[in-house]
Amino acid sequence: MSTATKHNYIEKDPLKYEGKAVITGTRIPVASIVNHYRSGMSMEEILEGYPLISPAKLFDALSYYFDNKEEIDNELT
């Protein structure tokens, strides 16, 4: 069962994707978005690479990261 977050476009389901935060309706982990963001990609470049997500979902993923930095940083190490 997915658990709701205070982020409209982010979900965590302990039975899917190892319980990691993903963009709702996709298999795209928040950590993947953050990895691209940290590498210096622009928002437009990230969106080009993920045509199924909207700008709102992209920004919500980054917002989730800044609200849960330790969680996502641990996934990236």
N, CA, C and O of each residue as an XYZ file, in Angstrom:
308
protein
N       0.848     -1.190      0.000
C       0.000      0.000      0.000
C       0.885      1.240      0.000
O       1.793      1.365      0.821
N       0.620      2.132     -0.902
C       1.385      3.371     -0.984
C       1.099      4.241      0.219
O      -0.015      4.277      0.741
N       2.123      4.931      0.639
C       1.915      5.883      1.718
C       1.927      7.280      1.133
O       2.761      7.610      0.290
N       1.000      8.087      1.585
C       0.904      9.459      1.097
C       2.033     10.284      1.694
O       2.488     10.039      2.812
N       2.461     11.243      0.937
C       3.415     12.218      1.437
C       2.741     13.571      1.327
O       1.663     13.688      0.744
N       3.364     14.579      1.876
C       2.786     15.914      1.735
C       3.077     16.499      0.360
O       2.757     17.656      0.085
N       3.676     15.704     -0.484
C       3.991     16.097     -1.856
C       3.007     15.391     -2.778
O       2.939     14.162     -2.798
N       2.255     16.157     -3.530
C       1.177     15.613     -4.356
C       1.643     14.621     -5.412
O       0.876     13.741     -5.801
N       2.861     14.738     -5.877
C       3.324     13.904     -6.981
C       4.381     12.881     -6.582
O       5.061     12.320     -7.441
N       4.517     12.641     -5.301
C       5.517     11.692     -4.819
C       4.828     10.627     -3.986
O       3.972     10.927     -3.155
N       5.215      9.369     -4.221
C       4.664      8.273     -3.436
C       5.774      7.330     -2.998
O       6.826      7.235     -3.630
N       5.508      6.639     -1.904
C       6.414      5.614     -1.405
C       5.560      4.391     -1.101
O       4.559      4.478     -0.390
N       5.968      3.259     -1.646
C       5.260      2.006     -1.417
C       6.301      0.980     -0.996
O       7.207      0.667     -1.768
N       6.186      0.457      0.212
C       7.200     -0.495      0.678
C       7.276     -1.762     -0.175
O       8.255     -2.505     -0.100
N       6.253     -2.009     -0.981
C       6.245     -3.204     -1.824
C       6.764     -2.945     -3.236
O       6.888     -3.876     -4.033
N       7.067     -1.693     -3.547
C       7.567     -1.339     -4.873
C       8.846     -0.514     -4.751
O       8.996      0.297     -3.838
N       9.741     -0.734     -5.672
C      10.951      0.108     -5.794
C      11.718      0.218     -4.480
O      12.300      1.255     -4.160
N      11.700     -0.887     -3.726
C      12.424     -0.947     -2.451
C      11.947      0.111     -1.470
O      12.690      0.504     -0.570
N      10.715      0.574     -1.635
C      10.157      1.575     -0.730
C      10.686      2.976     -0.953
O      10.444      3.869     -0.140
N      11.401      3.179     -2.038
C      11.977      4.500     -2.319
C      10.927      5.445     -2.888
O       9.940      5.012     -3.483
N      11.152      6.727     -2.699
C      10.252      7.761     -3.208
C      10.346      7.811     -4.723
O      11.435      7.913     -5.288
N       9.177      7.736     -5.380
C       9.105      7.826     -6.835
C       8.048      8.847     -7.226
O       7.181      9.204     -6.428
N       8.133      9.304     -8.451
C       7.121     10.214     -8.968
C       5.866      9.397     -9.239
O       5.922      8.367     -9.910
N       4.748      9.855     -8.723
C       3.480      9.151     -8.829
C       3.177      8.783    -10.274
O       3.328      9.596    -11.186
N       2.740      7.526    -10.464
C       2.368      7.055    -11.781
C       3.533      6.693    -12.681
O       3.344      6.405    -13.863
N       4.747      6.705    -12.124
C       5.946      6.368    -12.895
C       6.816      5.440    -12.059
O       6.494      5.110    -10.918
N       7.905      5.038    -12.648
C       8.935      4.283    -11.921
C      10.156      5.167    -11.680
O      11.232      4.665    -11.357
N       9.995      6.454    -11.831
C      11.129      7.381    -11.753
C      11.401      7.745    -10.300
O      10.588      8.415     -9.664
N      12.543      7.305     -9.770
C      12.882      7.652     -8.393
C      13.250      9.132     -8.258
O      13.841      9.723     -9.162
N      12.896      9.705     -7.141
C      13.298     11.080     -6.840
C      14.817     11.184     -6.917
O      15.347     12.186     -7.397
N      15.513     10.162     -6.451
C      16.980     10.190     -6.463
C      17.534     10.363     -7.877
O      18.565     11.013     -8.054
N      16.877      9.799     -8.878
C      17.339      9.963    -10.262
C      17.233     11.408    -10.716
O      18.134     11.936    -11.368
N      16.122     12.039    -10.364
C      15.937     13.453    -10.708
C      17.011     14.289    -10.031
O      17.612     15.167    -10.651
N      17.245     14.011     -8.759
C      18.240     14.768     -7.998
C      19.633     14.569     -8.588
O      20.421     15.512     -8.660
N      19.930     13.362     -9.002
C      21.229     13.085     -9.611
C      21.444     13.944    -10.853
O      22.526     14.499    -11.039
N      20.435     14.058    -11.698
C      20.538     14.900    -12.887
C      20.675     16.378    -12.499
O      21.471     17.115    -13.080
N      19.892     16.784    -11.521
C      19.933     18.178    -11.044
C      21.334     18.522    -10.526
O      21.883     19.574    -10.853
N      21.897     17.636     -9.728
C      23.232     17.872     -9.167
C      24.316     17.893    -10.247
O      25.339     18.562    -10.098
N      24.085     17.164    -11.321
C      25.100     17.109    -12.384
C      25.100     18.382    -13.224
O      25.953     18.558    -14.095
N      24.134     19.274    -12.957
C      24.110     20.548    -13.657
C      23.122     20.630    -14.810
O      23.093     21.623    -15.536
N      22.310     19.584    -14.981
C      21.314     19.628    -16.050
C      20.270     20.696    -15.735
O      19.904     20.902    -14.578
N      19.800     21.367    -16.773
C      18.736     22.352    -16.582
C      17.405     21.631    -16.413
O      17.291     20.442    -16.714
N      16.412     22.347    -15.937
C      15.084     21.763    -15.789
C      14.565     21.287    -17.149
O      13.939     20.232    -17.250
N      14.829     22.067    -18.174
C      14.390     21.711    -19.523
C      15.045     20.422    -20.001
O      14.395     19.579    -20.618
N      16.330     20.275    -19.716
C      17.039     19.055    -20.112
C      16.495     17.834    -19.383
O      16.325     16.767    -19.974
N      16.226     18.003    -18.103
C      15.672     16.884    -17.338
C      14.307     16.502    -17.893
O      14.011     15.320    -18.068
N      13.479     17.500    -18.169
C      12.148     17.222    -18.718
C      12.230     16.555    -20.093
O      11.401     15.703    -20.413
N      13.206     16.928    -20.899
C      13.385     16.284    -22.203
C      13.706     14.802    -22.028
O      13.273     13.968    -22.824
N      14.462     14.482    -20.991
C      14.831     13.092    -20.714
C      13.707     12.276    -20.112
O      13.726     11.047    -20.168
N      12.741     12.947    -19.543
C      11.595     12.289    -18.913
C      10.311     12.903    -19.461
O       9.642     13.661    -18.758
N       9.959     12.590    -20.697
C       8.794     13.241    -21.316
C       7.454     12.915    -20.647
O       6.457     13.586    -20.914
N       7.417     11.903    -19.790
C       6.161     11.542    -19.133
C       5.873     12.353    -17.878
O       4.792     12.246    -17.300
N       6.842     13.169    -17.453
C       6.580     13.963    -16.251
C       6.384     15.429    -16.617
O       6.980     15.947    -17.561
N       5.542     16.061    -15.849
C       5.251     17.484    -16.045
C       6.241     18.322    -15.235
O       6.908     17.806    -14.337
N       6.334     19.603    -15.550
C       7.169     20.479    -14.728
C       6.763     20.442    -13.251
O       7.626     20.482    -12.374
N       5.471     20.368    -12.973
C       5.015     20.325    -11.578
C       5.566     19.088    -10.872
O       5.977     19.168     -9.714
N       5.576     17.953    -11.556
C       6.115     16.723    -10.950
C       7.615     16.836    -10.730
O       8.135     16.385     -9.709
N       8.306     17.438    -11.688
C       9.748     17.627    -11.550
C      10.057     18.503    -10.341
O      10.907     18.156     -9.521
N       9.378     19.620    -10.230
C       9.643     20.520     -9.109
C       9.210     19.918     -7.784
O       9.817     20.201     -6.751
N       8.164     19.088     -7.795
C       7.756     18.424     -6.561
C       8.808     17.401     -6.137
O       9.054     17.219     -4.945
N       9.429     16.733     -7.109
C      10.504     15.795     -6.779
C      11.668     16.526     -6.111
O      12.228     16.045     -5.127
N      12.022     17.676     -6.645
C      13.100     18.458     -6.025
C      12.682     18.988     -4.663
O      13.493     19.023     -3.737
N      11.433     19.399     -4.530
C      10.923     19.857     -3.244
C      10.983     18.724     -2.223
O      11.377     18.931     -1.075
N      10.588     17.528     -2.652
C      10.656     16.369     -1.761
C      12.098     16.152     -1.308
O      12.362     15.890     -0.135
N      13.010     16.265     -2.247
C      14.422     16.103     -1.904
C      14.851     17.088     -0.819
O      15.472     16.690      0.166
N      14.530     18.350     -0.989
C      14.966     19.333     -0.005
C      14.272     19.155      1.346
O      14.810     19.556      2.377
N      13.088     18.559      1.344
C      12.407     18.248      2.606
C      12.915     16.952      3.232
O      12.717     16.725      4.425
N      13.566     16.101      2.442
C      14.010     14.777      2.899
C      15.423     14.494      2.407
O      15.728     13.408      1.914
N      16.267     15.496      2.553
C      17.610     15.459      1.999
C      18.417     14.240      2.453
O      19.068     13.592      1.634
N      18.381     13.931      3.717
C      19.174     12.805      4.239
C      18.737     11.487      3.604
O      19.577     10.667      3.233
N      17.438     11.285      3.481
C      16.907     10.063      2.861
C      17.431      9.882      1.432
O      17.931      8.815      1.075
N      17.310     10.925      0.633
C      17.722     10.827     -0.765
C      19.244     10.793     -0.900
O      19.769     10.065     -1.742
N      19.946     11.558     -0.097
C      21.401     11.526     -0.130
C      21.911     10.113      0.182
O      22.886      9.660     -0.420
N      21.261      9.421      1.112
C      21.656      8.042      1.429
C      21.437      7.122      0.241
O      22.222      6.196      0.036
N      20.404      7.348     -0.542
C      20.164      6.541     -1.733
C      21.233      6.787     -2.793
O      21.562      5.887     -3.566
N      21.762      7.978     -2.828
C      22.748      8.350     -3.850
C      24.182      7.980     -3.491
O      25.078      8.094     -4.327
N      24.403      7.546     -2.280
C      25.783      7.192     -1.890
C      26.037      5.707     -2.001
O      27.141      5.245     -1.712
